[in-house]
Amino acid sequence: MKNRGGGENMVDDPSGSVSEVAKTANKAVRDTAQRYLSAAGMRIDLEDVEQRIRDRAFLSLGLAAGAGFALGGGLGTRLGAVLLAVFGRAAARQVATNVGRQVFQGAR
């Protein structure tokens, strides 16, 4: 591409600089969050949390969606009541099964 002066108009490839800016912003956000957590007396390794979320992306997405639904007032609707009944029963069954296994293993 030529400009009016006859020279080449160089357009930098922004992908490298955008990547660096994103990395810098990510580090700044993580460091700030870590400082606030430390000030509150909470010892949480944010890099470990991020890795766990990446390792179990669908589970993390489901938990986030469920929390958003509950906090957003979705449990007060008919759909919320139905979902709570269905998933509540499944959760109760799973908890009972796990407790039963632990009691059985402890009795051996």
JOKAMO-V697038 format. One record per helix or strand of 2 or more residues. SS is the DSSP state (A for helix, B for strand). FROM is the first residue (numbers start at 1). LEN is the number of residues. If there is no record, write none. Layout:
SS/FROM/LEN  SS/FROM/LEN
This chain:
A/14/26  A/46/10  A/57/15  A/74/3  A/78/30
